[in-house]
């Protein structure tokens, strides 16, 4: 039994009120679905901002190790740091712009924007020689353009993005469904 289990078992009323530790203002009944949707968008932007640069640096370092079977050089690390800063500035800014729009005006989704961050890591790897000719890459098990760096989910960037991404998506669906229920059906 872990310390966490012992603490939970020592408090029999804990399971009686699952919202006991919840932030009372986060999901307040007074907030409209649109207000919650906007707040969840802000939370997702903040969460991405907190982890994106680290993901770019780690993607460069991991791929460098795969290709060269050695730790990244100081030059590679410095290049990765600059790329990570650019990715963070550009992606987080674009994400903030997108998520401040009305739900039905958003032209893409947050994960599509987040996937663009792979480009920054790929550029470093190509400049620094960890993305050479196709033959050498196949032997090293590395795709030519490092396409497999592209995250398939929020959690592929960082596990902490899973919940904010999921909550934002559910809130958007809720807002859109509420609006569509209020519109007359079109033939």
QUICOR-V587692 format. One record per run of one state. SS is the DSSP state (H for helix, E for strand, - for the rest). FROM is the first residue (numbers start at 1). TO is the last residue. Records with the same first field share a line. If there is no record, write none. Layout:
SS: FROM-TO  FROM-TO
This chain:
-: 1-2  11-13  17-32  69-73  100-102  106-109  116-117  128-133  141-146  150-153  158-160  182-187
H: 3-10  14-16  33-68  74-99  103-105  110-115  118-127  134-140  147-149  154-157  161-181
